[in-house]
Amino acid sequence: MPSEREWVKNFTKKLDAELKSMRSAEVRAADGKRLAYACEVQRYSADDIPDVHTSKYETDILIADHFPDGSWIPRVVVECKLEDITTHDALTYSAKAATHRAVHPYLRYGFLAGARRDFGIPPRLVRHGEDFDFMLTWRGLRASPAEWKAFVATVKREVKTSRSLQDILQENRSHTRPKYDQIQSTVRLRRQR
């Protein structure tokens, strides 16, 4: 059995290739990328400019919009685990999602477990993973064609959701901003086949 890092690295390039079809920015997937979870103001200069220090956690997979000037915006993080998922795993990764979202309020966060055989998503992950936007499992180390299709579709949907949330948050003072009278999180359940 490969290590979790090797397992993630093995399919991230394939995911990256799948995301190239998205429009409006170059979407890339990378494994092991570090992302800020805390921004602390250490002091202010004489002209009131803050000296900001950031702390970062490594993510398993980070999907981001990349722009020609080299800048990028994180869109989706996928934390990955092989086989067993403990209550500690669910609590730890959910807390990590919450801290990342404190700095990036538009960020979408998911959990992927591989080599789960017929066990599916454990109830402890649902109970303690309140900061996850999505959860998926694969029966084996590699996704079946149906599992892969569902994974890619979920990531693409979450990238679009992240963009919409960022637009709402950034345009909050504009009189010409789109105004919504409903925002709903939908739970999609997919049975194992």
TIGU-351985 format. One record per residue: residue number from 1; residue in three letters; x, y, z of N, C-alpha, C in turn. Coordinates in steps of 0.001 Angstrom, whole numbers. Layout:
PT:n:res:n.px:n.py:n.pz:ca.px:ca.py:ca.pz:c.px:c.py:c.pz
PT:NUM:ALA:X:Y:Z:X:Y:Z:X:Y:Z;
...
***
This chain:
PT:n:res:n.px:n.py:n.pz:ca.px:ca.py:ca.pz:c.px:c.py:c.pz
PT:1:MET:855:-1179:0:0:0:0:899:1240:0;
PT:2:PRO:623:2199:-886:1426:3420:-906:1114:4289:321;
PT:3:SER:2008:5231:601:1722:6199:1658:608:7127:1164;
PT:4:GLU:-25:7840:2076:-1076:8772:1660:-525:9834:720;
PT:5:ARG:665:10318:999:1288:11341:142:1496:10808:-1286;
PT:6:GLU:1988:9575:-1406:2190:8960:-2727:850:8755:-3429;
PT:7:TRP:-141:8312:-2679:-1478:8089:-3240:-2048:9387:-3810;
PT:8:VAL:-1969:10466:-3041:-2493:11765:-3483:-1731:12260:-4710;
PT:9:LYS:-424:12199:-4654:400:12644:-5777:59:11874:-7052;
PT:10:ASN:-292:10600:-6894:-589:9724:-8023:-1787:10190:-8844;
PT:11:PHE:-2802:10782:-8224:-3981:11188:-9003:-4141:12702:-9145;
PT:12:THR:-3320:13503:-8481:-3462:14962:-8558:-3180:15479:-9966;
PT:13:LYS:-2202:14909:-10656:-1900:15364:-12029:-3076:15101:-12963;
PT:14:LYS:-3740:13973:-12759:-4915:13649:-13579:-6034:14652:-13293;
PT:15:LEU:-6223:14991:-12023:-7230:15998:-11658:-6879:17345:-12273;
PT:16:ASP:-5613:17721:-12206:-5158:18982:-12788:-5504:19044:-14276;
PT:17:ALA:-5278:17951:-14996:-5602:17909:-16433:-7105:18058:-16657;
PT:18:GLU:-7919:17450:-15810:-9391:17540:-15927:-9888:18972:-15717;
PT:19:LEU:-9204:19732:-14874:-9652:21081:-14532:-9286:22123:-15588;
PT:20:LYS:-8442:21755:-16522:-8022:22705:-17568:-9199:23200:-18401;
PT:21:SER:-10289:22447:-18416:-11443:22823:-19239:-12278:23941:-18628;
PT:22:MET:-12012:24310:-17377:-12800:25374:-16744:-12383:26724:-17330;
PT:23:ARG:-13331:27640:-17362:-13081:28930:-18004:-12805:30034:-17000;
PT:24:SER:-12434:31176:-17486:-12245:32460:-16817:-10933:32589:-16058;
PT:25:ALA:-10280:31534:-15759:-8947:31553:-15157:-8374:30162:-15360;
PT:26:GLU:-7075:30062:-15279:-6473:28741:-15359:-6615:28088:-13995;
PT:27:VAL:-7314:26978:-13943:-7531:26262:-12693:-6485:25160:-12605;
PT:28:ARG:-5797:25115:-11462:-4761:24111:-11268:-4969:23375:-9956;
PT:29:ALA:-4593:22114:-9963:-4595:21305:-8744:-3149:20970:-8410;
PT:30:ALA:-2789:21120:-7137:-1429:20808:-6688:-1500:20093:-5351;
PT:31:ASP:-572:19164:-5154:-536:18468:-3869:547:19086:-2986;
PT:32:GLY:310:19048:-1670:1313:19503:-708:1511:21012:-641;
PT:33:LYS:589:21777:-1179:717:23245:-1164:323:23775:214;
PT:34:ARG:1060:24760:689:777:25367:1988:-151:26564:1789;
PT:35:LEU:-1111:26699:2711:-2130:27743:2620:-2293:28406:3987;
PT:36:ALA:-2372:29724:3985:-2485:30484:5234:-3759:30122:5987;
PT:37:TYR:-3615:29976:7295:-4769:29760:8167:-4872:30839:9243;
PT:38:ALA:-3818:31646:9387:-3855:32733:10369:-3072:33913:9828;
PT:39:CYS:-3602:35082:10019:-2918:36328:9680:-2933:37188:10935;
PT:40:GLU:-1760:37435:11464:-1645:38201:12700:-918:39500:12429;
PT:41:VAL:-1490:40587:12923:-844:41889:12798:161:41989:13937;
PT:42:GLN:1435:42103:13591:2506:42171:14577:2701:43593:15115;
PT:43:ARG:2520:44571:14234:2652:45979:14606:2161:46833:13450;
PT:44:TYR:2076:48127:13675:1710:49088:12630:2870:50055:12440;
PT:45:SER:3093:50443:11189:4137:51429:10910:3626:52823:11305;
PT:46:ALA:4489:53798:11203:4114:55167:11561:2966:55678:10689;
PT:47:ASP:2872:55170:9456:1764:55589:8585:631:54560:8566;
PT:48:ASP:489:53797:9658:-624:52876:9909:-684:51661:8983;
PT:49:ILE:417:51287:8378:450:50084:7544:780:48898:8446;
PT:50:PRO:-82:47872:8437:165:46735:9334:1298:45835:8845;
PT:51:ASP:2052:45326:9783:3060:44299:9527:2363:42973:9829;
PT:52:VAL:2041:42207:8786:1232:41005:8928:2103:39759:8838;
PT:53:HIS:1903:38866:9780:2580:37568:9784:1529:36497:9502;
PT:54:THR:1847:35567:8608:899:34483:8332:1479:33145:8788;
PT:55:SER:594:32274:9201:941:30893:9517:226:30020:8489;
PT:56:LYS:877:28927:8080:317:28092:7020:277:26625:7424;
PT:57:TYR:-766:25941:6931:-871:24489:7008:-647:23934:5609;
PT:58:GLU:-56:22752:5533:48:22054:4261:-1297:21389:3963;
PT:59:THR:-1721:21488:2728:-2959:20842:2295:-2610:19609:1470;
PT:60:ASP:-3530:18649:1421:-3284:17482:575:-3435:17871:-895;
PT:61:ILE:-4569:18487:-1254:-4773:18978:-2615:-5346:20389:-2521;
PT:62:LEU:-4748:21302:-3255:-5250:22667:-3336:-5587:22964:-4787;
PT:63:ILE:-6820:23358:-5026:-7261:23760:-6359:-7381:25277:-6318;
PT:64:ALA:-6753:25939:-7278:-6713:27398:-7270:-6852:27952:-8678;
PT:65:ASP:-7408:29168:-8756:-7402:29931:-10003:-6032:30599:-10106;
PT:66:HIS:-5389:30473:-11263:-4086:31104:-11506:-4235:32121:-12625;
PT:67:PHE:-3539:33242:-12487:-3665:34346:-13429:-2328:34636:-14104;
PT:68:PRO:-2359:35283:-15284:-1128:35530:-16042:-46:36300:-15270;
PT:69:ASP:-441:37131:-14311:551:37901:-13554:1216:37086:-12447;
PT:70:GLY:856:35793:-12328:1443:34928:-11318:627:34854:-10030;
PT:71:SER:-376:35697:-9894:-1209:35646:-8691:-2152:34453:-8765;
PT:72:TRP:-2700:34087:-7611:-3617:32956:-7565:-4586:33129:-6416;
PT:73:ILE:-5734:32478:-6543:-6780:32508:-5527:-7133:31070:-5183;
PT:74:PRO:-7013:30685:-3902:-7398:29325:-3532:-8902:29155:-3645;
PT:75:ARG:-9330:28039:-4202:-10761:27785:-4388:-11263:26595:-3575;
PT:76:VAL:-10537:25479:-3655:-10997:24240:-3017:-9798:23532:-2407;
PT:77:VAL:-9975:23031:-1192:-8995:22161:-560:-9648:20794:-395;
PT:78:VAL:-8881:19756:-702:-9352:18387:-483:-8338:17706:432;
PT:79:GLU:-8795:17340:1613:-7960:16564:2529:-8220:15094:2238;
PT:80:CYS:-7167:14296:2272:-7265:12904:1831:-6772:11944:2911;
PT:81:LYS:-7407:10796:2968:-7072:9779:3965:-7292:8408:3340;
PT:82:LEU:-6436:7480:3677:-6578:6100:3216:-7200:5227:4297;
PT:83:GLU:-8063:4356:3871:-8693:3323:4702:-9488:3897:5866;
PT:84:ASP:-9035:3655:7091:-9816:4010:8274:-9845:5518:8521;
PT:85:ILE:-11002:5979:8982:-11175:7387:9344:-11633:7410:10795;
PT:86:THR:-10800:7963:11653:-11122:7999:13073:-11892:9273:13413;
PT:87:THR:-12455:9297:14594:-13101:10509:15093:-12069:11630:15169;
PT:88:HIS:-10859:11296:15591:-9775:12284:15665:-9494:12891:14290;
PT:89:ASP:-9455:12047:13242:-9252:12555:11873:-10341:13550:11505;
PT:90:ALA:-11589:13184:11754:-12717:14052:11400:-12636:15379:12139;
PT:91:LEU:-12363:15333:13425:-12267:16565:14218:-11089:17434:13777;
PT:92:THR:-9944:16808:13540:-8739:17544:13152:-8906:18227:11801;
PT:93:TYR:-9352:17483:10799:-9502:18062:9467:-10615:19101:9426;
PT:94:SER:-11675:18893:10189:-12749:19881:10227:-12268:21183:10864;
PT:95:ALA:-11474:21075:11925:-10905:22271:12563:-9956:22992:11603;
PT:96:LYS:-9191:22227:10847:-8282:22804:9859:-9080:23569:8798;
PT:97:ALA:-10198:22997:8378:-11065:23673:7405:-11565:24997:7966;
PT:98:ALA:-11980:25002:9216:-12498:26227:9836:-11431:27313:9908;
PT:99:THR:-10199:26935:10252:-9146:27953:10342:-8772:28490:8965;
PT:100:HIS:-8717:27626:7969:-8440:28109:6606:-9540:29057:6131;
PT:101:ARG:-10777:28722:6456:-11898:29549:6004:-11969:30885:6750;
PT:102:ALA:-11378:30956:7932:-11339:32233:8657:-10531:33269:7874;
PT:103:VAL:-9557:32799:7110:-8710:33683:6309:-9219:33802:4869;
PT:104:HIS:-9853:32746:4368:-10375:32691:3001:-11862:32323:3092;
PT:105:PRO:-12759:33269:3360:-14169:32931:3637:-14921:32322:2455;
PT:106:TYR:-14370:32395:1274:-14992:31838:74:-14467:30435:-241;
PT:107:LEU:-13498:29951:536:-12849:28664:283:-13816:27508:523;
PT:108:ARG:-13792:26526:-343:-14592:25306:-198:-13662:24203:280;
PT:109:TYR:-14183:23309:1104:-13338:22323:1753:-13977:20946:1671;
PT:110:GLY:-13175:19965:1281:-13700:18612:1153:-12787:17560:1734;
PT:111:PHE:-13336:16361:1821:-12623:15216:2375:-12799:14038:1425;
PT:112:LEU:-11696:13401:1066:-11710:12221:195:-10995:11087:901;
PT:113:ALA:-11654:9946:978:-11039:8758:1568:-10949:7667:504;
PT:114:GLY:-9786:7054:407:-9579:5976:-549:-9419:4633:153;
PT:115:ALA:-9526:3578:-637:-9385:2196:-155:-10377:1906:970;
PT:116:ARG:-11606:2362:798:-12639:2187:1827:-13453:909:1623;
PT:117:ARG:-13157:153:580:-13903:-1070:269:-15401:-749:214;
PT:118:ASP:-16206:-1455:960:-17658:-1225:940:-18145:-394:2121;
PT:119:PHE:-17235:265:2814:-17626:967:4034:-18240:2345:3797;
PT:120:GLY:-17948:2977:2675:-18529:4281:2389:-18095:5352:3376;
PT:121:ILE:-18888:6410:3470:-18587:7523:4370:-19027:7136:5778;
PT:122:PRO:-18109:7164:6732:-18495:6773:8091:-19341:7855:8771;
PT:123:PRO:-20328:7459:9543:-21165:8438:10252:-20364:9407:11118;
PT:124:ARG:-19226:8968:11681:-18415:9868:12524:-17891:11046:11705;
PT:125:LEU:-17639:10827:10414:-17180:11929:9560:-18309:12929:9336;
PT:126:VAL:-19510:12435:9152:-20674:13319:8997:-20920:14077:10305;
PT:127:ARG:-20861:13373:11418:-21142:13980:12727:-20112:15045:13097;
PT:128:HIS:-18835:14773:12859:-17776:15671:13332:-17153:16514:12223;
PT:129:GLY:-17597:16347:10997:-17012:17087:9879:-17867:18256:9443;
PT:130:GLU:-18384:19018:10403:-19325:20093:10069:-18720:21196:9212;
PT:131:ASP:-17402:21281:9140:-16796:22319:8306:-16417:21830:6910;
PT:132:PHE:-16860:20626:6545:-16640:20126:5188:-17825:20491:4306;
PT:133:ASP:-17535:20889:3088:-18588:21156:2109:-18944:19898:1332;
PT:134:PHE:-18019:18954:1269:-18289:17691:585:-17398:16590:1150;
PT:135:MET:-17874:15352:1008:-17147:14165:1448:-17345:13091:386;
PT:136:LEU:-16272:12419:31:-16350:11338:-949:-15482:10179:-496;
PT:137:THR:-15837:8982:-925:-14968:7823:-710:-14834:7057:-2022;
PT:138:TRP:-13696:6406:-2146:-13451:5469:-3238:-13293:4093:-2617;
PT:139:ARG:-13818:3089:-3294:-13699:1722:-2778:-12244:1256:-2767;
PT:140:GLY:-11513:1603:-3795:-10125:1159:-3897:-9152:2317:-3811;
PT:141:LEU:-7890:2016:-4117:-6884:3073:-4171:-7125:3989:-5366;
PT:142:ARG:-7624:3399:-6426:-7961:4176:-7617:-9468:4280:-7715;
PT:143:ALA:-9909:5409:-8206:-11343:5612:-8379:-11841:4787:-9557;
PT:144:SER:-13025:4254:-9418:-13692:3647:-10573:-14052:4795:-11513;
PT:145:PRO:-14407:4511:-12775:-14817:5606:-13665:-15965:6448:-13082;
PT:146:ALA:-16934:5817:-12443:-18057:6560:-11858:-17592:7403:-10672;
PT:147:GLU:-16718:6847:-9830:-16199:7607:-8681:-15372:8802:-9146;
PT:148:TRP:-14552:8594:-10181:-13726:9688:-10692:-14599:10800:-11275;
PT:149:LYS:-15587:10410:-12043:-16497:11382:-12644:-17199:12206:-11555;
PT:150:ALA:-17661:11550:-10499:-18332:12246:-9394:-17354:13183:-8676;
PT:151:PHE:-16121:12739:-8476:-15103:13556:-7815:-14815:14819:-8617;
PT:152:VAL:-14547:14667:-9901:-14223:15820:-10754:-15411:16783:-10829;
PT:153:ALA:-16608:16242:-11001:-17803:17100:-11069:-17984:17876:-9765;
PT:154:THR:-17741:17225:-8637:-17861:17898:-7342:-16848:19023:-7221;
PT:155:VAL:-15601:18753:-7569:-14561:19790:-7484:-14909:20969:-8389;
PT:156:LYS:-15331:20709:-9613:-15687:21804:-10529:-16853:22628:-9978;
PT:157:ARG:-17839:21968:-9432:-18994:22666:-8850:-18539:23541:-7676;
PT:158:GLU:-17626:23023:-6864:-17144:23780:-5708:-16276:24971:-6123;
PT:159:VAL:-15519:24843:-7213:-14758:25984:-7738:-15722:27104:-8117;
PT:160:LYS:-16787:26754:-8813:-17784:27761:-9213:-18454:28388:-7996;
PT:161:THR:-18765:27580:-6991:-19376:28099:-5764:-18426:29065:-5066;
PT:162:SER:-17156:28718:-4997:-16157:29590:-4379:-16108:30946:-5088;
PT:163:ARG:-16113:30916:-6392:-16079:32172:-7155:-17311:33032:-6855;
PT:164:SER:-18467:32401:-6799:-19702:33137:-6515:-19672:33733:-5114;
PT:165:LEU:-19222:32949:-4137:-19147:33454:-2765:-18173:34624:-2662;
PT:166:GLN:-17043:34518:-3341:-16081:35622:-3304:-16673:36879:-3934;
PT:167:ASP:-17395:36722:-5028:-18053:37881:-5654:-19016:38548:-4684;
PT:168:ILE:-19817:37755:-3988:-20772:38313:-3026:-20029:39068:-1927;
PT:169:LEU:-18967:38476:-1399:-18241:39087:-291:-17454:40327:-711;
PT:170:GLN:-16916:40336:-1919:-16122:41479:-2363:-16971:42646:-2842;
PT:171:GLU:-18147:42364:-3321:-19000:43413:-3887:-20061:43884:-2890;
PT:172:ASN:-19861:43659:-1613:-20908:43926:-640:-21274:45403:-507;
PT:173:ARG:-20417:46318:-901:-20720:47739:-776:-21144:48385:-2100;
PT:174:SER:-21102:47627:-3165:-21461:48162:-4477:-22984:48226:-4636;
PT:175:HIS:-23452:49362:-5122:-24890:49507:-5364:-25347:48706:-6584;
PT:176:THR:-24399:48365:-7459:-24749:47620:-8672:-24534:46118:-8528;
PT:177:ARG:-24164:45675:-7338:-23906:44250:-7131:-25194:43449:-7320;
PT:178:PRO:-25049:42192:-7753:-26239:41340:-7803:-26764:41144:-6387;
PT:179:LYS:-28064:41133:-6264:-28688:40933:-4952:-29449:39614:-4977;
PT:180:TYR:-29244:38820:-3941:-29849:37499:-3869:-30891:37485:-2755;
PT:181:ASP:-31953:36743:-2956:-32931:36589:-1890:-32956:35165:-1351;
PT:182:GLN:-32039:34332:-1860:-31922:32974:-1326:-30544:32410:-1649;
PT:183:ILE:-29937:31818:-663:-28720:31019:-836:-28976:29740:-58;
PT:184:GLN:-28758:28599:-695:-29055:27328:-58:-27919:26353:-265;
PT:185:SER:-27522:25701:795:-26579:24595:679:-27388:23335:434;
PT:186:THR:-26992:22586:-554:-27713:21380:-914:-26903:20161:-503;
PT:187:VAL:-27554:19184:56:-26898:17921:370:-27211:16955:-763;
PT:188:ARG:-26158:16428:-1401:-26318:15440:-2467:-25820:14116:-1923;
PT:189:LEU:-26648:13129:-1998:-26269:11794:-1540:-26144:10886:-2755;
PT:190:ARG:-25066:10135:-2824:-24852:9198:-3922:-24572:7845:-3305;
PT:191:ARG:-25397:6870:-3626:-25223:5522:-3084:-24063:4814:-3763;
PT:192:GLN:-23390:3978:-2993:-22349:3140:-3575:-22979:2187:-4567;
PT:193:ARG:-22228:1891:-5597:-22738:953:-6614:-22024:-362:-6499;
***
